[in-house]
Amino acid sequence: MVALLQYVVAGTLLGAIYALIALGIVVIYKSTRVFNFAQAQFIVWGVLLSYWTIHWMGPALGLVAALVAGALLGFVVERLALRPLIGQPLLAALLMTLALGYLLEGLAFMGWGTAVRKYPEVFAPAIWKGRIAAFPTGLMTLGPIKIGYTQLWSFGGTLLLFGLISSFYRWTPLGKAMRAVAEDHQVSQSLGIKVRFVFSLSWIIAAVIGFVAAVFVGSLSGAFIQLSDLGLRAIPAILIGGMDSIPGALVGGIIVGILEALATGYFGAGLGNVSPYLLLLLFLLVRPYGLFGQRRIERL
């Protein structure tokens, strides 16, 4: 029973990272109907850039600089690569995101190599000089369960970001405009909504989300370019939760994380690695629109 609880807790905390990656993909899909396969590379670039900015500027300024860089990256990618494909078949945009993913990963490899570097201690800022830890590190013990403080901060940050994004879509005029664009581009344009601006904004938001996820991932596992593999774990999370559902991304990510932790703990890493995709195949057969996705009937 203790092992089961430990696996569930560890899987929940891991699933929050998957959910955050999935959130960036959902934000773009809700506005453009394009599945962004390059979201994982945003995380790679976020880890590498934030590693340098935090080293040079310290935790606070370094994180701000990294998020600004993420916003610029999202803007440039949309403006140069995706904007020319407006009006073209969605397959063209889908293939473009695949090409962008390989390009960004190749550039990261050229500049960084395969080195694994220790990520700066974001959760224990040096400004406190060891007297007071605003974000303590180490392990917290809850009875027989052990939880890393860094994992807790990552989980809390994920919940906070999900709450902010959900509130943005629900309550702000711009968020409502993005929801309208998600329903119909032509109708939204006829209502005076700047559809191209919404497209740019969705890519900027997704890139910033990717950079936030990168800070959490880097703090847990270090800085290296192979982190793009995490993006594959987000695909089952998205499809299980629902392609256009923000709460679904959170629920799907946690389900994938728990399933992976249980399968790894009881049956080994081999089954743990493939278990999310086995669950994905089941959902595609039984409930292809996911737990919270909209049912869309299309004629073939």
C-alpha positions in Angstrom: 0.0 0.0 0.0 2.8 2.4 0.8 4.5 1.7 -2.6 1.1 2.3 -4.3 0.7 5.6 -2.6 4.2 6.6 -3.5 3.7 5.7 -7.1 0.4 7.6 -7.3 2.0 10.7 -5.8 5.0 10.6 -8.0 2.9 10.0 -11.0 0.6 12.9 -10.2 3.6 15.3 -9.9 5.1 13.9 -13.1 1.8 14.2 -14.9 1.7 17.9 -14.1 4.7 18.4 -16.3 3.0 16.5 -19.1 -0.1 18.5 -18.6 1.8 21.8 -18.9 3.3 20.6 -22.2 -0.1 19.6 -23.4 -1.5 23.0 -22.4 0.7 24.8 -24.9 -0.4 22.5 -27.7 -4.1 22.9 -26.8 -3.8 26.7 -26.8 -2.6 26.7 -30.4 -5.1 24.0 -31.5 -8.1 25.9 -29.9 -7.3 29.0 -32.1 -5.8 27.6 -35.3 -6.8 23.9 -35.5 -3.1 23.2 -36.0 -1.5 20.5 -33.8 1.9 21.9 -32.9 4.5 19.2 -32.9 7.2 21.7 -32.2 6.0 22.4 -28.6 8.6 20.0 -27.2 11.4 22.0 -28.9 10.1 25.1 -27.2 10.8 23.3 -23.9 14.3 22.4 -25.1 15.0 26.0 -26.0 13.5 27.2 -22.8 15.8 25.0 -20.8 18.9 26.1 -22.6 18.1 29.8 -22.7 16.9 30.0 -19.1 20.0 28.1 -18.0 22.2 31.0 -19.4 20.0 33.9 -18.4 19.7 32.7 -14.8 23.5 32.2 -14.7 24.1 35.7 -16.0 21.3 37.7 -14.4 20.3 35.7 -11.3 17.0 33.8 -10.7 14.5 36.7 -10.9 15.8 38.7 -13.9 16.9 35.5 -15.6 13.5 34.0 -15.5 11.9 37.2 -16.8 14.4 37.4 -19.6 13.8 33.8 -20.5 10.0 34.3 -20.7 10.5 37.4 -22.9 12.8 35.3 -25.2 10.1 32.6 -25.3 7.5 35.2 -26.4 9.8 36.4 -29.1 10.5 32.9 -30.3 6.7 32.2 -30.5 6.1 35.4 -32.4 8.9 34.8 -34.9 7.9 31.2 -35.5 4.3 32.2 -36.2 5.2 35.2 -38.4 7.8 33.5 -40.5 6.7 29.9 -40.8 3.0 29.7 -40.1 1.6 33.0 -41.3 2.4 32.3 -45.0 0.3 29.1 -44.7 -3.0 30.8 -43.8 -5.6 29.6 -46.2 -3.6 26.5 -47.1 -4.7 22.9 -46.1 -4.1 22.1 -42.5 -1.8 19.3 -43.5 0.7 21.9 -44.7 0.7 23.7 -41.3 1.0 20.3 -39.6 4.0 19.3 -41.6 5.5 22.8 -41.0 5.4 22.3 -37.2 7.2 18.9 -37.7 9.9 20.6 -39.8 10.2 23.4 -37.2 10.6 20.9 -34.5 13.5 19.2 -36.3 15.0 22.6 -37.2 14.9 23.9 -33.6 16.3 20.7 -32.2 19.1 20.7 -34.8 20.0 24.3 -33.9 20.0 23.5 -30.2 22.3 20.5 -30.8 24.7 22.7 -32.8 24.9 25.3 -30.0 24.8 23.0 -27.0 25.8 19.5 -27.9 24.9 16.5 -25.8 26.2 17.8 -22.5 24.1 17.6 -19.4 24.5 20.5 -17.1 23.2 21.1 -13.6 20.3 23.6 -13.8 20.6 26.7 -11.5 18.7 26.5 -8.2 15.7 28.5 -9.1 13.7 27.4 -6.1 16.3 28.5 -3.6 17.4 32.0 -4.8 20.8 33.2 -3.7 19.4 36.5 -2.7 18.4 34.9 0.6 22.1 34.0 1.3 21.0 30.8 3.0 19.2 32.5 5.9 15.7 32.1 4.7 14.7 29.8 1.8 11.7 31.2 0.0 11.4 28.0 -2.0 13.2 25.3 0.0 14.6 22.3 -1.7 15.1 18.7 -0.5 12.5 16.2 0.5 9.3 16.5 2.5 8.0 13.5 4.4 4.3 12.8 4.9 4.2 9.6 6.9 5.8 7.0 4.7 5.5 9.2 1.5 8.4 11.3 0.4 7.9 14.2 -1.9 10.5 16.5 -3.4 9.9 20.2 -2.7 11.0 21.0 -6.3 8.2 18.7 -7.6 5.7 20.4 -5.3 6.7 23.9 -6.6 6.4 22.6 -10.1 2.9 21.1 -9.4 1.7 24.3 -7.7 3.0 26.4 -10.6 1.3 24.2 -13.1 -2.1 24.5 -11.3 -1.6 28.3 -11.0 -0.8 28.6 -14.7 -3.8 26.4 -15.7 -6.0 28.7 -13.5 -4.7 31.8 -15.1 -5.1 30.5 -18.7 -8.7 29.3 -17.9 -9.6 32.7 -16.4 -8.1 34.5 -19.3 -10.3 32.5 -21.8 -13.4 32.8 -19.6 -13.3 36.4 -18.4 -11.2 38.7 -20.6 -12.4 40.2 -23.9 -9.3 38.9 -25.7 -9.8 35.4 -24.3 -13.4 35.4 -25.5 -12.2 36.6 -28.9 -9.8 33.7 -29.0 -12.7 31.3 -28.1 -14.7 32.7 -31.0 -11.9 32.3 -33.4 -11.6 28.7 -32.3 -15.2 28.1 -33.3 -15.1 29.7 -36.8 -12.4 31.9 -38.4 -14.6 33.5 -41.1 -17.5 34.4 -38.7 -15.0 35.8 -36.2 -13.4 38.0 -38.9 -16.8 39.2 -40.0 -17.4 40.3 -36.4 -14.3 42.5 -36.4 -12.0 40.1 -34.6 -8.4 40.2 -35.9 -7.9 36.5 -36.6 -4.2 36.9 -37.5 -3.5 38.7 -34.3 -5.2 35.8 -32.4 -3.0 33.3 -34.3 0.1 35.2 -33.3 -1.0 35.5 -29.7 -1.8 31.8 -29.4 1.8 31.0 -30.5 3.3 33.5 -28.1 1.3 32.1 -25.2 2.2 28.5 -26.1 5.9 29.4 -26.3 5.8 31.1 -22.9 4.0 28.1 -21.5 6.7 25.9 -22.9 9.4 28.0 -21.3 7.7 27.9 -17.9 7.5 24.1 -18.3 11.2 24.2 -19.2 12.1 25.8 -15.9 10.3 23.1 -14.0 11.8 20.3 -16.1 15.3 21.8 -15.9 15.0 22.1 -12.1 14.0 18.4 -11.9 16.3 16.8 -14.4 19.0 19.3 -15.5 19.6 21.1 -18.8 20.1 19.0 -22.0 18.6 18.8 -25.4 17.0 15.3 -25.1 14.2 16.8 -23.2 12.2 16.9 -26.4 11.2 13.3 -25.7 8.8 14.6 -23.1 6.7 16.1 -25.9 5.7 12.6 -27.0 4.2 12.0 -23.5 2.0 15.0 -24.0 0.3 13.5 -27.1 -1.6 10.8 -25.1 -2.4 13.4 -22.5 -4.0 15.7 -25.0 -6.0 13.1 -26.8 -7.2 11.5 -23.6 -8.3 14.8 -22.1 -9.6 16.3 -25.3 -7.9 18.2 -28.1 -9.6 21.5 -27.3 -10.1 21.3 -23.6 -7.8 23.1 -21.1 -9.1 21.1 -18.1 -8.8 18.0 -20.2 -5.0 18.7 -20.7 -4.6 18.8 -16.9 -6.6 15.6 -16.3 -5.0 13.8 -19.2 -1.5 14.7 -18.1 -2.1 13.4 -14.6 -3.7 10.2 -15.8 -0.7 9.6 -18.1 1.7 10.4 -15.3 0.1 8.1 -12.8 -0.3 5.3 -15.3 3.4 5.6 -16.3 4.5 5.6 -12.6 2.4 2.5 -11.7 3.5 0.6 -14.8 7.2 1.4 -14.2 7.0 0.6 -10.5 5.3 -2.7 -10.8 6.3 -4.0 -14.2 9.5 -2.1 -15.2 10.6 0.8 -17.3 9.8 -1.0 -20.6 6.0 -1.3 -20.0 6.1 2.1 -18.3 7.3 3.8 -21.4 4.6 2.3 -23.7 1.7 2.3 -21.2 0.5 5.8 -22.1 0.3 4.9 -25.8 -1.6 1.7 -25.0 -4.1 3.8 -23.1 -4.2 6.2 -26.0 -5.0 3.4 -28.4 -7.9 2.3 -26.2 -9.3 5.9 -26.0 -9.1 6.3 -29.8 -11.2 3.1 -30.2 -13.7 3.9 -27.5 -13.8 7.6 -27.0 -11.8 9.3 -29.8 -12.8 12.9 -28.8 -11.4 12.4 -25.3 -12.9 12.9 -21.8 -13.7 16.6 -22.3 -13.3 17.2 -26.0 -16.2 18.3 -28.2 -17.9 15.7 -30.3 -17.6 16.6 -33.9 -19.4 14.6 -36.6 -17.8 14.9 -40.0 -18.8 13.2 -43.2 -16.2 11.1 -45.0 
